[in-house]
Amino acid sequence: MTEADPILELHVQRLKALGHASRLSIVRVVVQGSVEGTPVGEIQARLNIPGSTLSHHLSELTQAGLLKATRQGTTIRYAAHFEHLRALTDYLWEDCCRGGGCDPQCLCKEKP
């Protein structure tokens, strides 16, 4: 067995966190929010997720580095960690079309 690639493992954990419908929906709500972050109550109201379930999902997304939390008094706000989200999507396209022809619908940077 070979030693695990730490970059690969990081992206696996992030994709795993996004691999749940509720968590993906949460990220989609948060990326639409303000720079200061989206209050938990607003996320809950928009998605109709019970508080304890939402708390679990927010924790998973935060631990994966996809969201960051800040407290303002009694309000907790969640903001997207755009640098990490961009790194994840860049990783998915990193080697696109390097093995030969490029699909016309491909979004890679290797297009002629």
C-alpha positions, 0 to 999 in steps of 0.5 A, spaced: 500 500 500 502 506 498 502 512 502 496 517 502 497 523 498 495 529 503 492 533 498 488 528 495 485 526 502 483 533 503 479 534 497 476 527 499 474 530 505 471 536 502 467 532 497 465 527 502 462 533 506 458 536 500 456 529 498 449 530 502 443 533 499 442 538 506 450 540 506 450 541 499 443 546 500 447 549 506 453 551 502 448 554 496 445 558 501 451 561 504 454 562 498 448 567 496 449 570 503 453 577 505 460 577 506 459 577 514 456 571 513 449 568 513 445 567 520 444 560 522 436 562 523 436 564 516 439 558 513 434 554 518 428 558 515 430 557 508 431 550 508 426 548 513 432 543 517 431 542 524 436 545 529 440 539 531 440 537 524 442 543 521 448 544 527 451 537 525 451 539 518 454 546 519 459 542 523 461 537 518 462 543 513 466 547 518 471 541 519 472 540 512 474 547 511 468 549 506 465 554 511 467 559 517 463 561 523 463 567 526 459 570 532 456 576 533 453 577 540 448 571 540 448 570 533 452 565 529 454 567 522 456 562 516 460 564 510 463 560 505 471 559 505 471 561 497 479 559 497 477 552 499 471 551 495 475 554 489 481 549 490 476 544 490 473 545 483 480 547 481 483 540 483 477 537 479 479 540 473 487 540 474 488 534 469 483 535 464 484 534 457 491 532 458 491 525 456 489 527 449 483 531 445 479 536 449 471 535 449 468 542 446 464 542 452 470 542 457 471 548 461 479 546 462 484 551 460 488 547 455 483 549 449 487 551 443 
